[in-house]
Amino acid sequence: MISTFDEAYQFVLQRKVCTVFGSKYSPYPSLWDNTGLSEAKPESGGWSPKVKAVWDWKTRIPQTYPDTVFYGKVPGGDAVLMEMQHFRQTHYSQAYQPVSELDPLAQEVFELIRLEPNYTGPLRKRAIAGLVCTKSQFDTALKKLQVSLNIVRSNDPKRKNDFWLPMREVHLDIVREHESGDP
């Protein structure tokens, strides 16, 4: 069972793809199900040691090892950590969908991010006000953009919350490989 950051990192590399918190419908193993830390909440309140560790690992592993681990969402919407070679050689070509093939709201949210990358909260406020959508509709559009590999979360450790960027700004080499048809 996983109990440390280094063990979690090795788990991702060995499994190639793992969900963060797990899903009964996912074919992938999860960090959550393979972590041996306590799920009991401290008497003083707050998160359990297991929740704190898994939440930290899902952010810190791709920040610490951006060349070897990708954080994103897979079809179905599960958050995953993925070994970068698997992402590059297999997942990207299987999951990528041009933004032009997505619904109009997802396309408009993408344009907001393309023109001005930002945190989820300010993006949501702009979308609700300017695109006349609900919070739920915005969240669905954001998830579609992640699953289709049009946007990605920043790995900058200075950013404490989800900050969204177009995929090509972070992984231009992978995008170009895909566009040129080179494996």
Long-range contacts (C-beta under 8 A, 24 or more apart in sequence): 1-34, 1-35, 1-36, 2-31, 2-34, 2-35, 2-36, 3-35, 3-36, 3-37, 3-53, 5-56, 5-57, 5-60, 5-61, 8-35, 8-53, 8-54, 8-57, 8-61, 9-57, 9-61, 9-64, 9-65, 9-69, 12-61, 12-69, 12-81, 12-82, 12-83, 13-68, 13-69, 13-83, 15-83, 16-82, 16-83, 16-86, 17-74, 17-80, 17-81, 17-82, 17-83, 17-86, 17-91, 18-80, 18-81, 18-82, 19-78, 19-79, 19-80, 20-54, 20-58, 20-78, 20-79, 20-80, 20-81, 21-54, 21-79, 23-76, 23-78, 25-76, 26-74, 26-76, 26-78, 28-74, 28-78, 28-80, 31-57, 31-58, 31-81, 57-81, 60-157, 62-155, 63-155, 63-156, 63-157, 66-155, 71-152, 71-153, 71-155, 72-146, 72-147, 72-149, 72-152, 72-153, 73-143, 73-146, 73-147, 74-147, 75-147, 76-147, 77-143, 77-147, 87-174, 88-174, 88-177, 89-183, 92-149, 92-174, 92-178, 93-178, 95-147, 95-148, 95-149, 96-148, 96-149, 96-178, 97-148, 97-149, 97-150, 98-148, 98-150, 99-145, 99-148, 99-150, 101-148, 102-144, 102-145, 102-148, 102-150, 103-141, 103-144, 105-131, 105-133, 105-137, 105-138, 105-141, 106-141, 106-144, 106-145, 106-148, 108-141, 109-138, 109-141, 109-142, 109-145, 110-145, 110-150, 110-151, 110-166, 113-145, 113-151, 113-164, 113-165, 113-166, 114-166, 117-154, 117-163, 117-164, 117-165, 117-166, 117-169, 118-163, 118-164, 119-159, 119-161, 119-162, 119-163, 119-164, 120-161, 120-162, 120-164, 121-161, 123-164
